[in-house]
Amino acid sequence: MKQEMKCNASKSSEGNTTKSLSCDDECARLERNRKLALALNIDPAAHQDDHIPYSTETLHMFRESPKWSQAQEREFRVFAGDEVEKRLRFKPMPPHQRSFLHALADDFGLDSESMDPEPHRHVAVFKTPRFVMAPMKTLAECVRIRLNAEAAAASAIEEQRRLRSNNEAYNGFLLTHPRFGLTVEEIRSDLSAPLEATPGLAFDISFLPSEEIVIKGKPATSSTNISPSSIEAAVKVIKPTIASTISTRRLASSCQLCTLDPSLNILHREIDPSASTDGWSRVAAKAAAPRSAPKQEGVGEKSVYTVLGSRLKEAKKKKEAMEKAKADEAVVDDWEEEVRKEEELGGDSNKAVDPDPSLDDPSVSNNTDVDRLEVDVLTGGGSS
């Protein structure tokens, strides 16, 4: 920082030559900016003119009403330059104008507050310790800087788009899988008719390390000025003739349009489905095979899945047997008659089965658990 003051030097005193100034808020801000510029390798002189101390919202509202906004900015600058005044009160105004005052106060480092209800609501601005000074640039200057920056950015984008389109414009042919022993002279002789049919263009034929052949179009002379789009249009016109000649004389398997740089690097090539019948094109043409996890068998141990599978299989068999037994079992209307038939069949086959006396004689009762179980089994759990 610099401060103008008297030297006060004399023969007996050095005066103020060795006096150091105390660092205030502005000094601390400048020091922080200097350290950041050193850390980020930024030249402050190169960015000084492009710095905009106002927010995008403030600039947008300024562009909507420049004259009114400039009048309010002048009042802010007068208030900021007055060291005595601590508060500035504006007259009542609509909400969108009050929003501009609040945004501008924030850019100046001032505090603002809306007071009183409508229609007397107005804005009051206060100086606080965070206020240092008014911005050096006016709103009009910053708007002009922003417009120039936007125009430069749009121009740069357009230039990049133009360069990209020029780089992607076709300027030659790519011959894949050429015939064994093919020479440049043979290619030039066989393709002389279509290549010479383009006035103002000359074609260079070169072999690439990948055993492919490129035919690059360029202006015939150094004084000829041909745009990349014109070269692309010319090679597209003669491509059918060249492709037919190459196929008829079997010079190569395919002919594609391509974009070549001065070093003959292929930047872009035409997608030709007939150029490749192997590789990924063939794989992609078919449905992908379903994926299955590889089966791994343990050595000396039974797999957990095998144990669970066997148990589930046994349970399933038991369930099916029970369902089949229930389906085969006939429902008997008279269970007593059915019991007598079973006893008769048992007597004929020499099976000693003593009938229960309680079945014939109601006076005889036997309440043992065995008899009850036998009756339940014979009746199938039913009751008469």
C-alpha positions as CSV (number, residue, x, y, z in Angstrom):
1,M,0.0,0.0,0.0
2,K,1.0,3.6,-0.5
3,Q,0.1,6.7,1.5
4,E,1.1,10.2,0.8
5,M,2.6,12.0,3.8
6,K,5.3,14.5,4.6
7,C,8.8,13.3,4.9
8,N,9.7,15.3,8.0
9,A,13.3,14.3,7.6
10,S,16.1,16.5,9.1
11,K,19.7,16.4,10.0
12,S,19.0,14.8,13.3
13,S,16.0,12.7,12.3
14,E,15.2,10.3,9.5
15,G,11.5,11.4,9.6
16,N,9.0,9.0,8.1
17,T,11.4,7.2,5.7
18,T,11.5,4.1,7.9
19,K,7.9,4.2,9.0
20,S,5.7,1.2,7.9
21,L,2.0,1.4,7.3
22,S,-0.4,-0.8,9.2
23,C,-2.3,-3.3,7.0
24,D,-6.1,-2.7,6.9
25,D,-8.8,-4.7,5.3
26,E,-8.0,-3.5,1.8
27,C,-4.3,-4.3,2.3
28,A,-5.2,-7.8,3.5
29,R,-7.4,-8.3,0.5
30,L,-4.7,-7.2,-1.9
31,E,-2.2,-9.5,-0.2
32,R,-4.5,-12.5,-0.4
33,N,-5.0,-11.8,-4.1
34,R,-1.3,-11.5,-4.7
35,K,-0.7,-14.9,-2.9
36,L,-3.5,-16.6,-4.9
37,A,-2.1,-15.2,-8.1
38,L,1.3,-16.5,-7.3
39,A,-0.1,-19.9,-6.3
40,L,-2.2,-20.3,-9.4
41,N,0.4,-18.8,-11.8
42,I,-1.9,-15.9,-12.8
43,D,-0.7,-12.6,-14.1
44,P,-2.8,-9.9,-12.4
45,A,-2.0,-7.4,-15.1
46,A,-3.5,-9.6,-17.8
47,H,-6.8,-10.1,-15.8
48,Q,-7.2,-6.7,-14.4
49,D,-9.3,-5.3,-17.2
50,D,-11.6,-8.3,-17.4
51,H,-12.5,-8.5,-13.8
52,I,-16.2,-7.8,-13.1
53,P,-17.0,-7.0,-9.4
54,Y,-20.8,-7.3,-9.9
55,S,-23.0,-10.3,-9.9
56,T,-24.7,-11.7,-12.9
57,E,-28.1,-10.8,-11.4
58,T,-27.1,-7.2,-11.0
59,L,-25.8,-6.9,-14.5
60,H,-29.0,-8.5,-15.9
61,M,-31.2,-6.1,-14.0
62,F,-29.0,-3.2,-15.1
63,R,-29.5,-4.1,-18.8
64,E,-33.3,-4.1,-18.3
65,S,-33.3,-0.4,-17.3
66,P,-29.9,1.2,-17.8
67,K,-30.8,4.9,-17.2
68,W,-32.6,4.3,-13.9
69,S,-29.9,1.9,-12.8
70,Q,-27.1,4.4,-13.5
71,A,-28.9,7.0,-11.4
72,Q,-29.1,4.6,-8.5
73,E,-25.4,3.7,-8.9
74,R,-24.4,7.4,-8.7
75,E,-26.2,7.7,-5.4
76,F,-24.4,4.6,-4.1
77,R,-21.0,6.1,-5.2
78,V,-21.7,9.4,-3.5
79,F,-22.7,7.6,-0.3
80,A,-19.7,5.3,-0.5
81,G,-17.3,8.3,-0.9
82,D,-18.8,10.2,2.0
83,E,-17.0,9.2,5.2
84,V,-19.5,10.9,7.5
85,E,-22.8,9.3,6.1
86,K,-23.6,5.9,7.6
87,R,-27.0,5.4,6.2
88,L,-28.7,6.0,2.8
89,R,-32.5,5.9,2.5
90,F,-34.3,5.5,-0.9
91,K,-37.8,6.5,-1.7
92,P,-40.6,3.9,-2.0
93,M,-40.4,1.9,-5.2
94,P,-41.7,-1.4,-6.8
95,P,-40.3,-4.8,-5.6
96,H,-38.2,-5.4,-8.8
97,Q,-36.4,-2.0,-8.3
98,R,-35.8,-2.8,-4.6
99,S,-34.3,-6.1,-5.7
100,F,-31.8,-4.2,-7.8
101,L,-30.8,-2.0,-4.8
102,H,-30.3,-5.0,-2.6
103,A,-28.1,-6.7,-5.2
104,L,-26.1,-3.6,-5.8
105,A,-25.6,-3.0,-2.1
106,D,-24.3,-6.5,-1.7
107,D,-21.8,-5.9,-4.6
108,F,-20.6,-2.7,-2.9
109,G,-20.1,-4.5,0.4
110,L,-23.0,-2.6,2.1
111,D,-25.9,-3.9,4.2
112,S,-29.5,-3.3,3.0
113,E,-32.9,-3.7,4.5
114,S,-36.5,-3.1,3.3
115,M,-38.6,-1.0,5.7
116,D,-42.3,-0.1,6.1
117,P,-45.2,-1.9,4.6
118,E,-46.6,-1.3,1.1
119,P,-47.1,1.2,-0.5
120,H,-44.4,3.0,1.5
121,R,-41.9,0.1,1.5
122,H,-38.4,1.4,0.7
123,V,-34.8,0.3,1.0
124,A,-32.2,1.6,3.5
125,V,-28.5,1.0,3.0
126,F,-26.0,0.9,5.8
127,K,-22.2,1.0,6.1
128,T,-20.7,-1.9,8.1
129,P,-17.1,-3.0,8.9
130,R,-17.1,-5.2,5.8
131,F,-17.4,-2.2,3.5
132,V,-14.1,-1.1,2.1
133,M,-14.7,1.1,-1.0
134,A,-16.9,1.3,-4.1
135,P,-16.0,-0.8,-7.1
136,M,-13.6,0.9,-9.5
137,K,-15.6,-0.1,-12.5
138,T,-19.1,1.1,-13.3
139,L,-22.0,-1.1,-14.2
140,A,-21.9,0.2,-17.8
141,E,-18.2,-0.8,-18.2
142,C,-18.8,-4.2,-16.8
143,V,-21.8,-4.8,-19.1
144,R,-19.6,-3.8,-22.0
145,I,-16.8,-6.2,-20.8
146,R,-19.4,-9.0,-20.4
147,L,-20.8,-8.5,-23.9
148,N,-17.3,-8.5,-25.4
149,A,-16.5,-11.7,-23.5
150,E,-19.7,-13.4,-24.7
151,A,-19.0,-12.3,-28.3
152,A,-15.4,-13.7,-28.0
153,A,-16.7,-16.9,-26.5
154,A,-19.2,-17.3,-29.3
155,S,-16.6,-16.6,-31.9
156,A,-14.2,-19.1,-30.4
157,I,-17.0,-21.8,-30.3
158,E,-17.8,-21.0,-34.0
159,E,-14.1,-21.3,-34.9
160,Q,-13.8,-24.6,-33.1
161,R,-16.9,-25.9,-34.9
162,R,-15.5,-24.7,-38.2
163,L,-12.2,-26.4,-37.5
164,R,-13.9,-29.5,-36.4
165,S,-16.0,-29.6,-39.5
166,N,-12.9,-29.1,-41.6
167,N,-11.1,-31.8,-39.8
168,E,-13.9,-34.3,-40.2
169,A,-14.5,-33.4,-43.9
170,Y,-13.5,-36.3,-46.2
171,N,-10.4,-35.6,-48.3
172,G,-9.4,-39.1,-49.6
173,F,-10.0,-42.8,-50.0
174,L,-9.0,-45.8,-47.9
175,L,-8.4,-49.1,-49.6
176,T,-8.4,-52.1,-47.2
177,H,-6.9,-55.5,-47.8
178,P,-5.1,-54.6,-51.1
179,R,-4.1,-57.3,-53.5
180,F,-0.7,-58.9,-52.9
181,G,2.0,-57.3,-54.9
182,L,-0.1,-54.2,-55.9
183,T,2.0,-51.2,-56.7
184,V,1.3,-47.4,-56.7
185,E,1.8,-47.3,-60.5
186,E,-0.9,-50.0,-61.0
187,I,-3.3,-48.1,-58.8
188,R,-2.7,-44.8,-60.6
189,S,-3.0,-46.5,-64.0
190,D,-6.3,-48.2,-63.2
191,L,-7.8,-45.2,-61.4
192,S,-6.5,-42.5,-63.8
193,A,-9.9,-41.8,-65.4
194,P,-11.8,-40.9,-62.2
195,L,-8.9,-39.2,-60.5
196,E,-8.2,-37.0,-63.4
197,A,-11.8,-36.1,-63.8
198,T,-11.7,-33.6,-60.9
199,P,-10.2,-30.3,-62.1
200,G,-8.1,-28.4,-59.6
201,L,-7.4,-31.6,-57.5
202,A,-4.4,-33.9,-57.3
203,F,-4.2,-37.2,-55.5
204,D,-1.3,-38.8,-53.7
205,I,-1.2,-42.5,-53.3
206,S,0.6,-44.0,-50.3
207,F,0.9,-47.2,-48.4
208,L,0.4,-47.2,-44.7
209,P,2.2,-49.4,-42.2
210,S,-1.1,-51.2,-41.6
211,E,-0.8,-52.5,-45.2
212,E,-3.7,-50.2,-46.2
213,I,-3.6,-47.7,-49.1
214,V,-4.7,-44.1,-48.9
215,I,-5.5,-41.8,-51.8
216,K,-5.4,-38.2,-50.5
217,G,-6.9,-35.3,-52.4
218,K,-5.2,-31.9,-52.4
219,P,-5.1,-28.7,-54.5
220,A,-3.3,-29.3,-57.8
221,T,-1.0,-26.2,-57.3
222,S,0.0,-24.1,-54.4
223,S,-1.9,-21.2,-55.8
224,T,-5.1,-23.1,-56.0
225,N,-7.5,-22.4,-53.1
226,I,-10.0,-25.2,-52.5
227,S,-12.0,-25.4,-49.3
228,P,-12.2,-28.7,-47.4
229,S,-16.0,-28.9,-48.1
230,S,-15.2,-28.7,-51.9
231,I,-12.7,-31.5,-51.6
232,E,-15.2,-33.6,-49.8
233,A,-17.9,-33.0,-52.4
234,A,-15.4,-34.0,-55.2
235,V,-14.3,-37.2,-53.6
236,K,-18.0,-38.2,-52.9
237,V,-18.8,-37.7,-56.6
238,I,-16.0,-40.0,-57.8
239,K,-16.3,-42.6,-55.1
240,P,-18.8,-44.8,-56.9
241,T,-16.6,-45.0,-60.0
242,I,-13.5,-45.7,-57.9
243,A,-15.3,-48.4,-55.8
244,S,-16.6,-50.1,-59.0
245,T,-13.1,-50.1,-60.6
246,I,-11.5,-51.5,-57.5
247,S,-14.1,-54.3,-57.2
248,T,-13.9,-55.2,-60.9
249,R,-10.2,-55.4,-61.1
250,R,-9.9,-56.8,-57.5
251,L,-7.4,-54.2,-56.4
252,A,-8.7,-54.3,-52.8
253,S,-11.5,-55.7,-50.7
254,S,-13.2,-52.3,-50.0
255,C,-13.0,-48.6,-50.7
256,Q,-14.0,-46.1,-48.0
257,L,-14.0,-42.3,-47.7
258,C,-11.6,-41.1,-45.0
259,T,-10.2,-37.9,-43.4
260,L,-6.4,-37.6,-43.5
261,D,-4.1,-35.1,-41.8
262,P,-0.8,-33.9,-43.3
263,S,1.0,-36.9,-41.8
264,L,-1.4,-39.4,-43.4
265,N,-3.0,-40.3,-40.0
266,I,-6.6,-41.4,-40.4
267,L,-8.7,-39.0,-38.4
268,H,-12.1,-40.3,-39.5
269,R,-13.3,-43.1,-41.8
270,E,-16.6,-43.9,-43.4
271,I,-18.6,-46.7,-41.9
272,D,-18.9,-49.4,-44.5
273,P,-20.8,-52.5,-43.4
274,S,-19.6,-54.5,-46.4
275,A,-16.0,-53.7,-45.7
276,S,-15.7,-56.2,-42.9
277,T,-17.5,-59.5,-42.7
278,D,-15.5,-60.8,-39.8
279,G,-14.7,-59.7,-36.3
280,W,-17.1,-57.7,-34.2
281,S,-19.6,-57.1,-37.0
282,R,-20.3,-60.8,-37.3
283,V,-20.5,-61.2,-33.5
284,A,-22.9,-58.3,-33.1
285,A,-25.1,-59.6,-35.9
286,K,-25.9,-62.7,-33.9
287,A,-27.6,-63.0,-30.6
288,A,-25.3,-63.1,-27.6
289,A,-24.9,-66.5,-26.1
290,P,-26.5,-66.9,-22.6
291,R,-24.1,-66.7,-19.8
292,S,-23.8,-69.6,-17.3
293,A,-21.7,-69.9,-14.3
294,P,-19.0,-72.6,-14.5
295,K,-19.7,-75.8,-12.5
296,Q,-17.1,-76.6,-9.9
297,E,-17.1,-79.9,-8.1
298,G,-15.5,-80.2,-4.7
299,V,-13.0,-82.9,-4.0
300,G,-13.8,-85.1,-1.0
301,E,-16.9,-83.2,0.1
302,K,-20.5,-83.1,-0.9
303,S,-21.8,-79.8,-2.2
304,V,-24.4,-77.9,-0.1
305,Y,-26.6,-77.6,-3.2
306,T,-26.6,-81.4,-3.6
307,V,-27.7,-82.0,0.0
308,L,-30.5,-79.4,-0.2
309,G,-31.6,-80.8,-3.6
310,S,-31.8,-84.4,-2.3
311,R,-33.8,-83.3,0.7
312,L,-36.2,-81.3,-1.4
313,K,-36.6,-84.3,-3.7
314,E,-37.4,-86.7,-0.9
315,A,-40.0,-84.3,0.6
316,K,-41.6,-83.9,-2.8
317,K,-41.9,-87.6,-3.3
318,K,-43.5,-88.0,0.2
319,K,-46.0,-85.3,-0.6
320,E,-46.9,-86.9,-4.0
321,A,-47.3,-90.3,-2.3
322,M,-49.7,-88.9,0.4
323,E,-51.7,-87.1,-2.3
324,K,-52.0,-90.3,-4.3
325,A,-53.1,-92.3,-1.3
326,K,-55.8,-89.8,-0.5
327,A,-57.0,-89.9,-4.1
328,D,-57.2,-93.7,-4.1
329,E,-58.9,-94.0,-0.8
330,A,-62.7,-94.6,-1.3
331,V,-65.2,-93.0,1.0
332,V,-67.3,-95.8,2.7
333,D,-70.9,-95.0,3.6
334,D,-71.4,-97.9,6.1
335,W,-68.2,-98.4,8.0
336,E,-69.6,-101.3,10.0
337,E,-70.4,-103.3,6.9
338,E,-66.9,-102.6,5.6
339,V,-65.4,-103.9,8.8
340,R,-67.4,-107.2,8.6
341,K,-66.2,-107.7,5.0
342,E,-62.6,-107.2,6.0
343,E,-63.0,-109.7,8.9
344,E,-64.5,-112.3,6.5
345,L,-61.6,-111.8,4.1
346,G,-59.2,-112.2,7.0
347,G,-60.8,-115.4,8.2
348,D,-60.6,-117.0,4.7
349,S,-56.9,-116.3,4.6
350,N,-56.3,-118.0,8.0
351,K,-55.6,-114.7,9.7
352,A,-56.6,-114.8,13.4
353,V,-58.3,-111.5,13.9
354,D,-60.6,-111.4,16.9
355,P,-63.5,-109.1,16.3
356,D,-64.2,-106.5,18.9
357,P,-67.1,-107.6,21.1
358,S,-68.2,-104.0,21.4
359,L,-69.0,-103.9,17.7
360,D,-71.7,-106.7,18.0
361,D,-72.8,-106.3,21.5
362,P,-73.4,-102.8,22.7
363,S,-73.4,-103.9,26.3
364,V,-69.8,-104.8,26.1
365,S,-67.5,-101.8,26.3
366,N,-63.7,-101.8,26.2
367,N,-62.1,-98.4,26.6
368,T,-58.5,-99.4,26.1
369,D,-56.3,-97.2,23.9
370,V,-55.5,-100.1,21.5
371,D,-59.2,-100.6,20.7
372,R,-59.7,-97.0,20.1
373,L,-56.7,-96.8,17.8
374,E,-58.0,-99.8,15.8
375,V,-61.5,-98.3,15.4
376,D,-59.9,-95.0,14.3
377,V,-57.8,-96.8,11.7
378,L,-60.6,-98.8,10.3
379,T,-63.0,-95.9,10.1
380,G,-60.4,-93.6,8.7
381,G,-60.9,-91.1,11.5
382,G,-64.7,-90.7,10.7
383,S,-67.7,-91.0,13.0
384,S,-71.2,-92.4,12.4
